[in-house]
Amino acid sequence: MATLWFCLLALMIAMYVVFDGFDLGVGVVHLFTARTDEDRRRAVAAIGPFWDGNEVWLLATGGVLYFAFPAVYARSFSGFYLPLMLVLWLLILRALALELRGAVAHPLWTALWDRCFGLASLLLAVFFGAALGNVVRGVPLGRDGRFFEPLWTHFRTSGATGVLDWYTLLAGGTAAVALAVHGALWLAVRTEGEPHDRARRLALRLWAPLGVVVALLTWATIEVQPQVSAQLVGRPWGFAFPALAVAGFLGIRRFARRGRPARAFLASCLLLAGLVASAAFGIYPYLLPSNGGAGPGLSVHDTAAPRYGLGVGLAWWSVGMALVAVYFAVLYRRFGGKVRLEDAAHY
């Protein structure tokens, strides 16, 4: 049962990365693909009906972690206190930028919030990537299973590490590039004319750099976290997850060059889901590995809630996910298609 909830937690993270990832990506790239105020309004309107609903996946992920693995929830939220506060403020700034952009019809006002939206989105992408890098790399756990990480220390990946080091910065940069491609493809799906063409061209330009940083991160992960290699040797079927990521990566270029942005976007979804699944598979059975601290890693089986509670929670989780699926199906069907100028009137 604990392993099942570990898989469900990984699923929730993947859903957040895929859905809110294109929101963040649009924020990163819209200043480059939108040349006029009208173009920027269309870019914001492309995510307008979806962004707040997509962020619910982040809350749901926290809820699953709290319910299924309360010890990990408590120790990770205290250990990552500083970066979590930064993420909270960036989420608030990003939401304010989306809501306040159209409040005053003045070029300086809209320019200010456009840049706040872009900067907050970029920093969130980097911080989320660095957070996943911290989990894969491991944290300096004490004998009592607790830890605290400052923002940075010596930038090495062992000992008294900080949130930021060369590996987690590489993970953050990879996330930023991957989500920029994801967001550009979403804009290509939702817009037409010159904005569509610019978004598609940007996604194709970023495709090769994305391949480079993903390859570097893969190599670095194998070097930094030996658990990943042990998992692949012991369970070769796990190669299916990086294979999904490779298939998605190749599909992005294939479909984008052929002028099929919807399929290219789905390929980007496959890439992101494959990367998250590969990370989860690589660190199992740990939720928080140790990077050489005094204590062992926090494993799935040692930190899970009682089995009876997990069984009852699974029934309610299934009901909740069914309702979420219906909501998202209606939402994306109702507001799908190309963005029209009248759709951007609020922004």
C-alpha positions as CSV (number, residue, x, y, z in Angstrom):
1,M,0.0,0.0,0.0
2,A,2.9,2.4,0.8
3,T,4.4,1.8,-2.6
4,L,1.0,2.5,-4.3
5,W,0.8,5.8,-2.5
6,F,4.4,6.6,-3.6
7,C,3.3,6.0,-7.2
8,L,0.2,8.2,-6.7
9,L,2.4,10.9,-5.2
10,A,4.7,10.7,-8.3
11,L,1.6,10.9,-10.5
12,M,0.4,14.0,-8.8
13,I,3.7,15.7,-9.2
14,A,3.7,14.7,-12.9
15,M,0.2,16.2,-13.3
16,Y,1.3,19.4,-11.8
17,V,4.4,19.7,-14.0
18,V,2.4,19.0,-17.1
19,F,-0.5,21.2,-16.4
20,D,0.9,24.2,-14.5
21,G,4.1,23.7,-16.5
22,F,2.6,25.3,-19.6
23,D,1.4,28.2,-17.5
24,L,4.9,28.8,-16.2
25,G,6.3,28.3,-19.7
26,V,4.0,30.9,-21.2
27,G,5.2,33.3,-18.5
28,V,8.8,32.6,-19.4
29,V,8.5,33.0,-23.2
30,H,5.6,35.5,-23.7
31,L,7.9,38.5,-23.5
32,F,9.9,37.0,-26.4
33,T,7.1,35.8,-28.6
34,A,4.7,38.7,-28.1
35,R,5.7,41.9,-29.9
36,T,2.7,44.1,-29.2
37,D,0.3,44.7,-26.3
38,E,-2.3,42.8,-28.2
39,D,-0.1,39.8,-28.6
40,R,0.8,39.8,-24.8
41,R,-2.9,40.0,-24.0
42,R,-3.6,37.0,-26.1
43,A,-0.7,35.1,-24.5
44,V,-2.1,35.8,-21.0
45,A,-5.6,34.9,-22.2
46,A,-4.2,31.6,-23.5
47,I,-3.8,30.5,-19.9
48,G,-6.4,32.7,-18.3
49,P,-9.1,30.1,-17.8
50,F,-6.7,27.4,-16.7
51,W,-3.9,28.7,-14.5
52,D,-5.6,28.8,-11.2
53,G,-7.2,25.4,-11.7
54,N,-3.8,23.9,-12.7
55,E,-2.2,25.2,-9.5
56,V,-4.6,23.0,-7.5
57,W,-2.4,20.0,-8.5
58,L,0.3,21.6,-6.3
59,L,-2.0,21.7,-3.3
60,A,-3.2,18.2,-4.0
61,T,0.4,17.0,-4.1
62,G,1.0,18.5,-0.7
63,G,-2.2,16.9,0.6
64,V,-1.2,13.5,-0.6
65,L,2.2,13.9,1.0
66,Y,0.7,15.0,4.2
67,F,-1.8,12.2,4.3
68,A,0.3,9.3,3.1
69,F,3.8,10.2,4.4
70,P,3.3,12.7,7.3
71,A,6.8,12.3,8.7
72,V,8.3,13.2,5.3
73,Y,5.9,16.1,5.0
74,A,6.9,17.5,8.4
75,R,10.6,17.1,8.0
76,S,10.8,18.4,4.4
77,F,8.7,21.5,5.1
78,S,10.9,22.4,8.0
79,G,14.1,21.5,6.2
80,F,13.2,23.5,3.1
81,Y,11.5,26.4,5.0
82,L,13.4,29.2,3.2
83,P,12.9,28.1,-0.4
84,L,9.3,27.2,0.3
85,M,8.7,30.8,1.5
86,L,10.4,32.1,-1.7
87,V,8.1,29.9,-3.8
88,L,5.1,31.1,-1.9
89,W,5.9,34.7,-2.6
90,L,6.6,34.0,-6.2
91,L,3.3,32.3,-6.6
92,I,1.6,35.3,-5.0
93,L,3.5,37.7,-7.3
94,R,2.6,35.7,-10.4
95,A,-1.1,35.6,-9.5
96,L,-1.1,39.4,-8.8
97,A,0.5,40.0,-12.2
98,L,-2.2,38.0,-14.0
99,E,-5.0,39.7,-12.1
100,L,-3.8,43.3,-12.0
101,R,-2.4,43.6,-15.5
102,G,-5.6,44.9,-17.0
103,A,-6.7,46.9,-14.0
104,V,-5.1,50.2,-15.3
105,A,-4.9,51.0,-19.0
106,H,-1.4,52.5,-19.0
107,P,1.7,51.2,-20.9
108,L,3.9,51.5,-17.8
109,W,1.4,49.6,-15.6
110,T,1.0,46.7,-18.1
111,A,4.8,46.6,-18.8
112,L,5.5,46.3,-15.0
113,W,3.1,43.4,-14.5
114,D,4.3,41.7,-17.7
115,R,7.8,41.6,-16.4
116,C,6.7,40.5,-13.0
117,F,4.8,37.7,-14.6
118,G,7.8,36.7,-16.7
119,L,10.3,36.9,-13.8
120,A,8.1,35.1,-11.3
121,S,7.4,32.3,-13.8
122,L,11.1,31.9,-14.6
123,L,12.2,31.8,-11.0
124,L,9.4,29.3,-10.1
125,A,10.5,27.0,-12.9
126,V,14.1,27.2,-11.6
127,F,13.1,26.7,-8.0
128,F,10.8,23.7,-8.8
129,G,13.6,22.1,-10.8
130,A,16.1,22.7,-8.0
131,A,13.6,21.3,-5.5
132,L,13.4,18.1,-7.5
133,G,17.2,18.1,-7.8
134,N,17.4,18.3,-4.0
135,V,15.2,15.3,-3.6
136,V,17.1,13.2,-6.1
137,R,20.5,14.3,-4.8
138,G,19.6,13.7,-1.2
139,V,19.6,16.0,1.9
140,P,21.9,16.1,5.0
141,L,19.7,14.0,7.3
142,G,20.6,13.8,11.0
143,R,20.3,10.7,13.1
144,D,16.8,11.8,14.0
145,G,15.8,12.1,10.4
146,R,15.7,15.9,10.4
147,F,17.6,18.4,8.4
148,F,17.8,22.1,7.5
149,E,19.3,23.5,4.3
150,P,20.3,27.1,3.8
151,L,19.9,28.6,0.3
152,W,23.5,27.7,-0.5
153,T,26.8,26.6,1.3
154,H,29.8,25.3,-0.7
155,F,28.0,24.3,-3.9
156,R,29.1,20.7,-3.6
157,T,26.7,17.7,-3.6
158,S,27.7,16.0,-0.4
159,G,28.1,17.0,3.3
160,A,26.4,20.2,4.6
161,T,24.7,21.0,1.3
162,G,22.5,24.0,0.6
163,V,19.4,24.2,-1.6
164,L,21.5,25.4,-4.5
165,D,24.6,23.7,-5.7
166,W,26.0,22.9,-9.2
167,Y,23.7,19.9,-9.5
168,T,20.4,21.5,-8.3
169,L,21.2,24.6,-10.5
170,L,21.6,22.3,-13.4
171,A,18.2,20.7,-12.6
172,G,16.7,24.2,-12.2
173,G,18.1,25.3,-15.6
174,T,16.8,22.1,-17.3
175,A,13.3,22.7,-15.8
176,A,13.3,26.3,-17.1
177,V,14.3,25.3,-20.6
178,A,11.8,22.3,-20.7
179,L,8.9,24.5,-19.4
180,A,9.8,27.3,-21.9
181,V,9.5,24.7,-24.7
182,H,6.2,23.5,-23.1
183,G,4.8,27.0,-22.9
184,A,5.9,27.9,-26.4
185,L,4.1,24.9,-27.8
186,W,0.9,25.8,-25.8
187,L,1.0,29.2,-27.3
188,A,1.4,27.7,-30.7
189,V,-1.7,25.6,-30.0
190,R,-3.8,28.5,-28.7
191,T,-2.8,31.3,-31.1
192,E,-2.7,31.8,-34.8
193,G,-1.0,34.0,-37.3
194,E,2.4,35.6,-36.5
195,P,2.2,34.9,-32.7
196,H,1.7,31.2,-33.5
197,D,4.6,31.2,-35.9
198,R,6.9,32.9,-33.4
199,A,6.0,30.5,-30.6
200,R,6.6,27.5,-32.9
201,R,10.0,28.8,-34.0
202,L,11.0,29.5,-30.5
203,A,10.1,25.9,-29.4
204,L,12.2,24.6,-32.3
205,R,15.2,26.8,-31.4
206,L,15.1,25.6,-27.8
207,W,14.8,22.0,-28.8
208,A,18.5,21.3,-29.2
209,P,19.5,23.2,-26.0
210,L,16.9,21.2,-24.2
211,G,18.5,17.9,-25.4
212,V,21.9,19.1,-24.2
213,V,20.8,20.1,-20.7
214,V,18.7,16.9,-20.3
215,A,21.7,14.8,-21.3
216,L,23.9,16.7,-18.9
217,L,21.4,16.3,-16.1
218,T,21.1,12.6,-16.8
219,W,24.8,12.1,-16.6
220,A,25.1,14.2,-13.4
221,T,22.2,12.3,-11.8
222,I,24.0,9.0,-12.3
223,E,27.2,10.5,-10.8
224,V,25.5,12.2,-7.9
225,Q,23.0,9.6,-6.8
226,P,24.2,5.9,-7.1
227,Q,20.7,4.7,-6.1
228,V,19.6,5.5,-9.7
229,S,22.1,3.1,-11.3
230,A,21.3,0.4,-8.7
231,Q,17.6,0.7,-9.5
232,L,18.1,0.4,-13.3
233,V,20.5,-2.6,-12.8
234,G,18.1,-4.3,-10.4
235,R,14.9,-3.5,-12.3
236,P,15.7,-3.1,-16.0
237,W,12.0,-2.5,-16.8
238,G,12.6,0.9,-15.4
239,F,14.3,2.0,-18.6
240,A,10.7,2.4,-20.0
241,F,10.5,5.7,-18.2
242,P,13.5,7.4,-19.8
243,A,12.4,5.8,-23.1
244,L,9.1,7.7,-22.8
245,A,11.0,10.9,-22.2
246,V,13.2,10.3,-25.3
247,A,10.1,9.5,-27.4
248,G,8.5,12.8,-26.2
249,F,11.7,14.7,-26.9
250,L,11.9,13.4,-30.5
251,G,8.2,13.9,-31.0
252,I,8.4,17.6,-30.2
253,R,10.7,18.3,-33.1
254,R,8.9,15.9,-35.5
255,F,5.5,17.4,-35.0
256,A,6.5,21.0,-34.5
257,R,8.4,21.0,-37.9
258,R,5.3,19.5,-39.6
259,G,3.1,22.2,-38.3
260,R,1.2,20.0,-35.8
261,P,1.4,22.0,-32.6
262,A,-1.2,20.0,-30.7
263,R,0.7,16.8,-31.2
264,A,4.0,18.5,-30.4
265,F,2.5,19.8,-27.1
266,L,1.4,16.2,-26.3
267,A,4.9,15.0,-27.0
268,S,6.2,17.7,-24.6
269,C,3.7,16.4,-22.0
270,L,5.2,12.9,-22.5
271,L,8.7,14.2,-22.1
272,L,7.9,16.0,-18.8
273,A,6.0,13.0,-17.4
274,G,8.8,10.7,-18.4
275,L,11.4,12.8,-16.6
276,V,9.4,12.9,-13.4
277,A,8.7,9.2,-13.6
278,S,12.4,8.5,-14.2
279,A,13.3,10.5,-11.1
280,A,10.7,8.8,-8.9
281,F,11.8,5.4,-10.1
282,G,15.5,6.2,-9.6
283,I,15.1,7.2,-5.9
284,Y,12.6,4.5,-4.8
285,P,12.2,3.3,-2.1
286,Y,13.3,6.6,-0.7
287,L,11.2,9.8,-0.6
288,L,14.2,11.8,0.7
289,P,17.5,10.0,0.3
290,S,20.5,11.0,2.5
291,N,23.5,12.5,0.8
292,G,26.0,11.3,3.3
293,G,24.5,12.7,6.5
294,A,24.5,11.0,9.9
295,G,21.0,9.4,9.3
296,P,19.6,7.1,6.6
297,G,17.2,8.2,4.0
298,L,13.5,8.5,4.6
299,S,12.0,5.5,2.9
300,V,8.5,4.8,1.7
301,H,7.9,1.9,4.1
302,D,9.4,3.6,7.2
303,T,7.4,6.9,6.9
304,A,4.0,5.8,5.6
305,A,0.8,6.2,7.5
306,P,-0.9,3.1,8.9
307,R,-2.2,0.7,6.3
308,Y,-5.9,1.0,7.3
309,G,-5.8,4.8,6.9
310,L,-4.1,4.4,3.5
311,G,-6.8,2.0,2.3
312,V,-9.6,4.3,3.4
313,G,-7.8,7.3,1.8
314,L,-7.4,5.5,-1.4
315,A,-11.2,5.2,-1.8
316,W,-11.7,8.9,-1.2
317,W,-8.8,9.8,-3.4
318,S,-10.4,7.8,-6.3
319,V,-13.7,9.7,-5.9
320,G,-11.8,13.0,-5.8
321,M,-9.8,12.3,-8.9
322,A,-12.9,11.2,-10.8
323,L,-14.5,14.6,-10.0
324,V,-11.2,16.4,-11.0
325,A,-11.2,14.5,-14.3
326,V,-14.7,15.6,-15.1
327,Y,-13.9,19.2,-14.1
328,F,-10.8,19.3,-16.3
329,A,-12.6,17.7,-19.2
330,V,-15.4,20.3,-19.1
331,L,-12.9,23.2,-18.5
332,Y,-10.6,22.3,-21.4
333,R,-13.5,21.5,-23.7
334,R,-15.3,24.8,-22.9
335,F,-12.3,27.1,-23.3
336,G,-10.4,25.2,-25.9
337,G,-9.5,26.4,-29.4
338,K,-7.7,29.5,-30.6
339,V,-7.7,32.6,-28.4
340,R,-9.7,35.5,-29.9
341,L,-9.1,39.2,-29.1
342,E,-12.4,39.5,-27.3
343,D,-11.2,36.6,-25.0
344,A,-8.3,38.9,-24.0
345,A,-10.5,41.9,-23.1
346,H,-10.1,41.4,-19.4
347,Y,-6.3,41.5,-19.7
